[in-house]
Structure formats: structure tokens, C-alpha cells
Amino acid sequence: MSKKTVLLGVATLLSASLALSACGSRTETTTAASGSAAAATKVAKIGVIAPLTGDLSVMGLGIKNSVDLAIKQANESNAIPGWKLELAAEDDTATADVGANAATKLAGDKDVVAVVGTLNSGVSQAVQPILQAARITQVSPANTGDYLTLGADLANPKRTYDTYFRVCTRDAIQGPFAAQYLWDSGIKKIAVVNDKKPYGQGLAMNVAKKFKELGGEVVADETVNKDEKDFGTVIDLIKPKGPQAVYFGTEFQLAGPMSQQMKAKGLNVPLMGGDGIYDGKYIELAGPKSEGDLATSVGAPIESLASGKGYLDAYTKAGYKDGYSAYGAYAYDAANAIIAALKTSLPSAADATAAREGTIKAMASVSFDGATGKVAFDQYGDAVTKVLTVYTVSGGKWTPKKTGEIK
């Protein structure tokens, strides 16, 4: 969550015109065309699989909108002559079963050539084999689970799905980066908690491992349920052990209340998490005492990059009612990576289905400077860029603290 830039959208429901599909996921298809793109005779769709309703929709809607923006820009510039790109968005509700249904629906659409998603690493586990079987390229803006690209045996990495790529860093990079930051800050004792989901488990495990290697002490290693509301029990277990910080592998909807309840119980130490808590909603849930809490997120702050500023300006100008949130810029880069591949695969294809295999092959040579920095992929489909940033809550907003790479 894998995964996985700053500001802060407020989640809203999709419009009433969206209808529930038979498989239980919400679907939206939109077209953006102008100039010669409007006169194109062939259609290719880029799907989105993300949570468009529920607690994590604040992130999912930013993903969908950012893909929509990339598609509109491609059509307006007639990026692929003779072809019109369309968006086909599916709501996975942040659950694996619904995500699998969404993938099945997109795989059955002859016009779908690629998919941006998912937000959650656990959902991607269910989606990957379906898109692989249909030979549909998948590019995640947010998945951080190492196993998604390297396979189950991380000691002997093997790429299982050649259709899968991601533009964000893995747990094995993000977790140690967080641990190194805590250690360098003078913190020698931490408690680690995770929500039992693949994203949270992976991050927490990698933080604990690296922190111990540095010489630090992990005084507690606890779990909570993925829908937990009352963290009193785990806080009571952790507090007497004297941690100087608590690392929580989860997303903002759990981490925010955890931080608030920690402070209410007198555990006045920073809560740190991964990119899954790096959202304005976290600060809203955690309250004013979240000042000093920490999060890592992939890449450099997009406001510091010229290409990032261009994305932010375009997103604002487009007038989306939902903010781009933590993963919007990565979804924008994921969509543009797909579009770059489609420039190679579509011109000679009879239809979108015929371009699926060529799109997978073309992804290997994709390389450009995106909103989040350099976009390219290694032999496993992982992002070549390993840059991360630590953010802290300061003055009621996330503020960059340190940007770099794990050594």
C-alpha cells in the first residue's frame, strides 16, 4: 500500500450516474477527445482498478482522476493518430474479491489494453493472474509488496507476471529508509505494529529488521485487526516498554485514530508509517497532537520537480472535485508509461486486443521524466528510481523532512 503526492483530497461518492455492475464493482467509462483524435475510428481503453468508494476512496479517486487527465492530454495532442483513448474505471472497494471481479470485467472488454492499479498490494495479488491470462499490462502507482514482482521466495527472486509493473518503490526499500531515519534521529527503541494486511505486514517487517541491524531495539511487535477502532489494548501493551517511536504498518484510516489514542493515553511519541498514511485525512483523524508524526512516501516532493509542478497545475485546471492525494502523481506517471508503450503497439494493431502483447513488450523500453521523477522499469517490472522522502506533520500539514535513497 502497498503503498506508495502530498495534498489532500476529501473522499466523495461517485455521481449517481455510476451503476453497480453485476460483479459488485462500480464502473465508469469516459472519453476525452479533440482535434483529429475526435475523428479516430479505433478505440483503446485504459482501465483503472482502485477503491472509488469507502475509506480509501480519497486515494482511489485521485488515482482515477490522474489517469483521466493523462488520457485527456494524450487525446488532445493526438498522441496516437487514428486512435481514441478512453478510461474504464472499476471500484475494487479495497478488497481482493471485488478487485478480482473488476479485473475479470476489464479482461473481458476487447477494447481494454492496459490497467492502472491497484492501490492495495493484497488486491493486486488477486488481480495479477487475471490480467496476466488476458495479456493486459498492469501498472501500479502504489503497490509496495516485494512479492508482487520478485515472487514468493524473495531470496531467489523470479518474475511471475510479465504483465505487471509499478512506478513506486518496494517495502524492502521503503521500510529500511524509515528505520534509518529513526536511527539517525537518535531514536534507539521502537515499537512496531501492523494491521495483518500484506502492505502493513511487509512494511513493519522491513522496518523492524533494518532497525535491529542498525543496533536499535524493537521493544514490541504487535498486530491489530484491519478494521480496528479501539487501540487501547495494544497501546497498554506498548506504553510500559518505553518506545521512543511507534511504527504502524497500515493506512491512514487506522493510523490516525491510533495516533490520537496514543496521545490521549500519555504515549507522547511520534507515530510513523509508510505512504499509506501520507494523506491529509490522517492529520484530520489524528488531531492536533499529530504534530511531529512521520510518514515515508515514494519519490521526491512533486512540488520540487518541474515536471511535478506541471502535473499539479494541469490537475487543478482540470477542475476535479477530488484532490489528487498521495498517489495521484504516480497514477499519472503510470498512465503516461502505458501511453508511451501504446505509441509503439497501437499503430500497427487491428484493434486493442491485438495490441495487448505488443504493449507488454514495449513497456520494457519506456523511459521518461514524469511528474514524480524518472520513470523506467528494471527486469522485474520494478521502478528504477529508489528515491523516498520522509514527511512530518508540521503546522497541520505534511512537510518534507528528508529526501534520499537507502544505502
C-alpha positions as CSV (number, residue, x, y, z in Angstrom):
1,M,0.0,0.0,0.0
2,S,1.3,-1.1,-0.9
3,K,2.0,1.7,-0.8
4,K,3.3,4.1,-2.2
5,T,1.9,13.4,-3.6
6,V,1.0,15.5,-0.8
7,L,-2.3,17.1,-0.7
8,L,-5.1,16.2,0.5
9,G,-8.3,15.3,-1.1
10,V,-11.5,14.7,0.7
11,A,-13.2,11.4,-0.4
12,T,-16.6,11.8,-2.1
13,L,-19.0,9.4,-3.6
14,L,-19.1,9.0,-7.3
15,S,-22.1,10.5,-9.1
16,A,-25.4,8.7,-9.2
17,S,-24.9,8.0,-12.8
18,L,-22.4,5.3,-12.0
19,A,-24.2,2.0,-11.8
20,L,-23.2,-1.1,-9.9
21,S,-22.1,-3.9,-12.2
22,A,-23.2,-7.5,-11.8
23,C,-19.9,-8.4,-10.2
24,G,-20.4,-5.9,-7.4
25,S,-17.9,-3.2,-8.5
26,R,-18.6,0.3,-9.7
27,T,-17.7,1.1,-13.3
28,E,-17.1,4.4,-15.1
29,T,-16.1,4.9,-18.7
30,T,-15.2,8.3,-20.0
31,T,-13.9,9.6,-23.3
32,A,-11.8,12.7,-23.8
33,A,-11.1,13.7,-27.4
34,S,-10.4,16.7,-29.5
35,G,-9.0,17.6,-32.9
36,S,-8.1,14.6,-35.1
37,A,-8.5,12.3,-32.0
38,A,-12.2,13.0,-32.1
39,A,-12.3,11.6,-35.6
40,A,-10.4,8.5,-34.8
41,T,-12.0,5.2,-35.8
42,K,-10.4,2.9,-33.3
43,V,-10.8,2.9,-29.5
44,A,-8.4,1.6,-26.9
45,K,-9.2,1.7,-23.2
46,I,-7.0,2.1,-20.2
47,G,-8.6,0.6,-17.1
48,V,-8.4,1.7,-13.5
49,I,-8.8,-0.6,-10.6
50,A,-8.9,1.3,-7.3
51,P,-11.1,2.0,-4.3
52,L,-13.6,4.6,-5.6
53,T,-15.9,4.2,-2.5
54,G,-15.2,3.6,1.1
55,D,-12.5,4.8,3.5
56,L,-9.7,4.7,0.9
57,S,-11.6,6.4,-1.9
58,V,-9.8,9.6,-1.1
59,M,-6.7,7.9,-2.6
60,G,-8.6,5.9,-5.3
61,L,-10.4,8.9,-6.7
62,G,-7.1,10.8,-7.0
63,I,-5.7,7.8,-9.0
64,K,-8.7,7.7,-11.3
65,N,-8.7,11.4,-12.0
66,S,-5.0,11.4,-12.7
67,V,-5.3,8.7,-15.3
68,D,-8.2,10.5,-16.8
69,L,-6.0,13.6,-17.0
70,A,-3.3,11.7,-18.8
71,I,-5.8,10.3,-21.3
72,K,-7.3,13.7,-22.0
73,Q,-3.9,15.2,-22.6
74,A,-3.0,12.3,-25.0
75,N,-6.2,12.7,-27.0
76,E,-5.9,16.5,-27.1
77,S,-2.4,16.2,-28.6
78,N,-3.4,13.3,-30.9
79,A,-0.6,11.3,-29.3
80,I,-1.6,8.1,-31.2
81,P,-3.0,9.1,-34.6
82,G,-6.1,7.1,-35.6
83,W,-6.8,6.0,-32.1
84,K,-9.0,7.5,-29.3
85,L,-8.2,6.6,-25.7
86,E,-10.9,6.0,-23.1
87,L,-10.9,5.5,-19.4
88,A,-12.7,2.4,-17.9
89,A,-12.7,2.8,-14.1
90,E,-13.6,-0.1,-11.7
91,D,-14.2,0.2,-8.0
92,D,-12.4,-2.5,-6.1
93,T,-13.6,-1.2,-2.6
94,A,-10.0,-2.1,-1.4
95,T,-10.9,-5.7,-1.2
96,A,-9.4,-8.7,-3.1
97,D,-12.6,-10.4,-4.2
98,V,-14.1,-7.2,-5.7
99,G,-10.8,-6.4,-7.2
100,A,-10.7,-9.8,-8.9
101,N,-14.2,-9.2,-10.3
102,A,-13.1,-5.8,-11.6
103,A,-10.1,-7.4,-13.3
104,T,-12.3,-10.1,-14.9
105,K,-14.7,-7.5,-16.2
106,L,-11.9,-5.4,-17.7
107,A,-10.2,-8.5,-19.2
108,G,-13.5,-9.3,-20.9
109,D,-13.6,-5.9,-22.6
110,K,-12.0,-6.3,-26.0
111,D,-11.0,-2.6,-26.0
112,V,-9.0,-2.7,-22.8
113,V,-5.3,-2.8,-23.5
114,A,-3.9,-1.9,-20.0
115,V,-4.8,-1.1,-16.4
116,V,-3.6,1.3,-13.8
117,G,-3.9,-0.1,-10.3
118,T,-4.3,-1.3,-7.8
119,L,-3.8,0.7,-4.6
120,N,-3.5,-2.2,-2.2
121,S,-0.9,-4.9,-2.5
122,G,-3.3,-7.5,-1.3
123,V,-5.8,-6.6,-4.0
124,S,-3.1,-6.9,-6.6
125,Q,-2.4,-10.5,-5.6
126,A,-5.9,-11.3,-6.8
127,V,-5.8,-9.1,-9.9
128,Q,-2.4,-10.1,-11.3
129,P,-3.2,-13.7,-12.5
130,I,-6.4,-12.5,-14.2
131,L,-4.7,-9.7,-16.2
132,Q,-1.7,-12.0,-16.9
133,A,-4.0,-14.6,-18.5
134,A,-5.6,-11.9,-20.7
135,R,-2.2,-10.4,-21.5
136,I,-3.2,-7.0,-20.2
137,T,-0.4,-4.7,-18.9
138,Q,-0.9,-3.6,-15.3
139,V,1.0,-0.7,-13.8
140,S,0.5,0.1,-10.1
141,P,1.0,3.6,-8.7
142,A,1.0,2.3,-5.1
143,N,1.8,-1.4,-4.6
144,T,4.8,-1.9,-2.3
145,G,4.7,-5.7,-1.6
146,D,8.1,-7.2,-2.7
147,Y,6.5,-10.5,-3.7
148,L,4.4,-8.8,-6.5
149,T,7.5,-8.5,-8.7
150,L,10.0,-10.9,-7.1
151,G,7.8,-13.9,-6.3
152,A,7.2,-15.7,-3.1
153,D,10.8,-16.6,-2.5
154,L,12.5,-13.2,-2.0
155,A,15.9,-14.8,-1.5
156,N,15.6,-16.2,-5.1
157,P,13.7,-13.6,-7.0
158,K,11.7,-14.7,-10.0
159,R,9.3,-12.6,-12.0
160,T,6.0,-14.4,-12.0
161,Y,3.9,-11.9,-14.1
162,D,5.5,-10.2,-17.0
163,T,2.4,-8.1,-17.4
164,Y,3.0,-6.3,-14.0
165,F,4.9,-3.1,-13.4
166,R,5.0,-0.4,-10.8
167,V,6.2,3.2,-10.5
168,C,6.6,3.2,-6.7
169,T,9.3,1.6,-4.5
170,R,9.0,-1.7,-2.7
171,D,8.7,-2.5,1.0
172,A,12.3,-3.7,1.2
173,I,13.4,-0.2,0.2
174,Q,10.8,2.0,2.0
175,G,10.9,0.1,5.3
176,P,14.7,0.4,5.8
177,F,14.6,4.0,4.7
178,A,12.2,4.7,7.6
179,A,14.3,2.7,10.0
180,Q,17.4,4.5,9.0
181,Y,15.7,7.9,9.5
182,L,14.5,6.9,13.0
183,W,18.0,5.7,14.0
184,D,19.7,8.8,12.6
185,S,17.3,10.9,14.6
186,G,18.6,9.4,17.8
187,I,15.8,7.0,18.4
188,K,17.1,3.7,19.8
189,K,13.9,1.9,20.9
190,I,10.7,1.5,18.8
191,A,7.5,-0.5,18.9
192,V,6.2,-2.0,15.7
193,V,2.5,-2.6,14.9
194,N,0.8,-3.9,11.7
195,D,-2.8,-4.4,10.5
196,K,-2.3,-8.0,9.3
197,K,-2.7,-7.0,5.7
198,P,0.1,-7.6,3.2
199,Y,1.0,-4.0,2.8
200,G,1.2,-3.3,6.6
201,Q,2.9,-6.6,7.4
202,G,5.6,-6.0,4.7
203,L,6.5,-2.5,5.8
204,A,6.5,-3.3,9.5
205,M,8.7,-6.4,9.0
206,N,11.2,-4.5,6.9
207,V,11.4,-1.6,9.4
208,A,11.9,-3.9,12.4
209,K,14.6,-5.9,10.5
210,K,16.6,-2.9,9.5
211,F,16.3,-1.2,12.9
212,K,17.7,-4.2,14.6
213,E,20.6,-4.4,12.1
214,L,21.4,-0.8,13.0
215,G,21.7,-1.7,16.6
216,G,18.2,-0.5,17.7
217,E,15.8,-2.3,20.0
218,V,12.3,-3.3,18.9
219,V,10.6,-3.4,22.3
220,A,7.2,-4.6,21.0
221,D,5.9,-6.2,17.8
222,E,2.1,-6.3,17.8
223,T,-0.8,-6.7,15.4
224,V,-4.3,-5.3,15.2
225,N,-7.3,-6.2,13.1
226,K,-7.6,-4.4,9.8
227,D,-10.9,-2.8,10.9
228,E,-9.8,-2.0,14.4
229,K,-11.3,1.1,16.0
230,D,-10.2,0.9,19.7
231,F,-6.4,0.7,20.1
232,G,-6.4,0.8,23.9
233,T,-5.3,-2.8,24.4
234,V,-2.2,-2.5,22.1
235,I,-1.3,0.9,23.5
236,D,-1.4,-0.5,27.0
237,L,0.9,-3.3,25.9
238,I,3.4,-0.9,24.2
239,K,3.5,2.0,26.6
240,P,5.2,0.3,29.6
241,K,8.1,-0.8,27.3
242,G,9.2,2.8,26.7
243,P,9.4,3.1,22.9
244,Q,10.7,6.4,21.6
245,A,8.5,6.0,18.4
246,V,5.8,3.7,17.2
247,Y,5.9,2.4,13.6
248,F,2.5,1.3,12.3
249,G,2.3,-0.6,9.1
250,T,-1.2,0.3,7.8
251,E,-3.1,3.1,6.1
252,F,-4.4,6.4,7.4
253,Q,-7.9,5.2,8.5
254,L,-6.3,3.1,11.2
255,A,-3.1,5.1,11.8
256,G,-4.9,8.4,12.5
257,P,-7.1,7.1,15.4
258,M,-4.1,5.1,16.7
259,S,-2.0,8.3,17.0
260,Q,-4.9,10.2,18.6
261,Q,-5.5,7.4,21.2
262,M,-1.7,7.1,21.9
263,K,-1.5,10.7,22.9
264,A,-4.7,10.5,24.9
265,K,-3.2,7.7,26.9
266,G,0.0,9.5,27.5
267,L,2.2,7.8,24.9
268,N,3.5,11.0,23.6
269,V,5.9,9.7,20.9
270,P,5.8,10.1,17.2
271,L,3.8,7.6,15.2
272,M,5.5,6.8,11.9
273,G,4.0,5.0,8.9
274,G,4.5,4.4,5.2
275,D,3.0,6.0,2.1
276,G,-0.4,4.6,3.2
277,I,-0.7,7.2,5.9
278,Y,0.7,10.1,3.9
279,D,-2.6,11.9,3.3
280,G,-4.4,14.9,4.8
281,K,-7.1,12.6,6.1
282,Y,-4.5,11.1,8.5
283,I,-4.0,14.5,10.1
284,E,-7.7,15.1,10.3
285,L,-8.2,11.8,12.1
286,A,-5.2,12.1,14.4
287,G,-6.0,15.6,15.5
288,P,-3.7,18.5,16.6
289,K,-1.4,16.3,18.7
290,S,-0.3,14.5,15.5
291,E,2.4,17.3,15.2
292,G,5.7,15.5,14.8
293,D,4.3,12.3,13.4
294,L,6.1,10.9,10.4
295,A,5.5,9.2,7.1
296,T,7.6,8.0,4.2
297,S,6.4,8.3,0.6
298,V,8.0,7.4,-2.7
299,G,9.9,9.9,-4.7
300,A,10.9,13.5,-4.1
301,P,8.1,16.0,-3.2
302,I,6.4,16.6,-6.5
303,E,6.3,20.4,-5.8
304,S,10.1,20.4,-6.0
305,L,10.2,18.9,-9.6
306,A,9.4,21.0,-12.7
307,S,7.5,18.1,-14.2
308,G,5.6,17.7,-10.9
309,K,4.5,21.3,-10.9
310,G,3.2,20.8,-14.5
311,Y,1.1,17.9,-13.3
312,L,-0.2,19.9,-10.3
313,D,-1.2,22.9,-12.5
314,A,-2.9,20.6,-15.0
315,Y,-4.8,18.7,-12.3
316,T,-6.0,22.0,-10.7
317,K,-7.0,23.5,-14.1
318,A,-9.0,20.3,-15.0
319,G,-11.3,21.1,-12.1
320,Y,-11.6,17.7,-10.4
321,K,-13.6,17.9,-7.3
322,D,-11.5,15.3,-5.5
323,G,-7.9,16.0,-4.6
324,Y,-5.0,14.1,-6.2
325,S,-4.0,12.7,-2.8
326,A,-0.9,10.5,-2.1
327,Y,-0.8,8.5,-5.4
328,G,-2.3,10.9,-8.0
329,A,1.1,11.8,-9.5
330,Y,2.2,8.2,-9.6
331,A,-1.1,7.2,-11.3
332,Y,-0.4,10.0,-13.8
333,D,3.0,8.6,-14.5
334,A,1.7,5.1,-14.7
335,A,-0.9,6.1,-17.3
336,N,1.7,8.0,-19.3
337,A,4.0,5.0,-19.2
338,I,1.2,3.0,-20.7
339,I,0.5,5.7,-23.3
340,A,4.2,5.7,-24.2
341,A,4.0,1.9,-24.8
342,L,0.8,2.3,-26.8
343,K,2.6,4.7,-29.2
344,T,4.6,1.6,-30.2
345,S,1.9,-1.1,-30.0
346,L,-1.3,0.5,-31.4
347,P,-0.3,2.0,-34.8
348,S,0.1,-1.4,-36.4
349,A,-2.7,-3.2,-34.5
350,A,-6.0,-4.1,-36.0
351,D,-7.7,-3.5,-32.6
352,A,-6.9,-3.0,-28.9
353,T,-6.9,-6.7,-28.2
354,A,-4.3,-7.3,-30.9
355,A,-2.1,-4.6,-29.2
356,R,-2.0,-6.3,-25.8
357,E,1.1,-8.4,-26.4
358,G,3.0,-5.6,-28.1
359,T,2.2,-3.2,-25.2
360,I,3.8,-5.6,-22.7
361,K,6.9,-5.8,-24.8
362,A,7.0,-2.0,-25.3
363,M,6.9,-1.3,-21.6
364,A,10.5,-2.6,-21.2
365,S,11.8,0.3,-23.2
366,V,9.7,3.0,-21.6
367,S,11.8,5.8,-20.1
368,F,10.8,9.5,-19.5
369,D,10.9,12.2,-16.9
370,G,7.5,12.1,-15.2
371,A,5.7,14.1,-12.5
372,T,7.5,12.0,-9.8
373,G,10.9,11.8,-11.5
374,K,12.4,9.3,-13.9
375,V,10.0,6.6,-15.0
376,A,11.5,3.3,-16.2
377,F,11.4,-0.3,-15.2
378,D,14.0,-3.0,-14.3
379,Q,13.9,-6.7,-15.3
380,Y,11.3,-7.4,-12.7
381,G,9.0,-4.6,-13.6
382,D,10.1,-2.5,-10.6
383,A,10.7,1.2,-10.8
384,V,14.3,2.1,-11.3
385,T,14.0,5.1,-9.1
386,K,14.6,4.4,-5.4
387,V,14.2,7.9,-4.1
388,L,12.0,8.3,-0.9
389,T,11.0,11.2,1.3
390,V,10.3,11.4,5.0
391,Y,7.5,13.9,5.8
392,T,6.5,15.2,9.2
393,V,3.2,16.8,10.4
394,S,4.0,20.5,11.0
395,G,1.5,23.2,11.3
396,G,-1.3,20.9,10.5
397,K,0.1,19.7,7.2
398,W,2.7,17.2,5.8
399,T,6.0,18.9,5.4
400,P,9.1,17.3,3.7
401,K,11.9,16.5,6.2
402,K,14.4,14.4,4.2
403,T,14.7,13.1,0.7
404,G,17.2,10.4,-0.4
405,E,17.9,6.8,-1.1
406,I,18.6,3.9,1.2
407,K,22.2,2.9,1.2
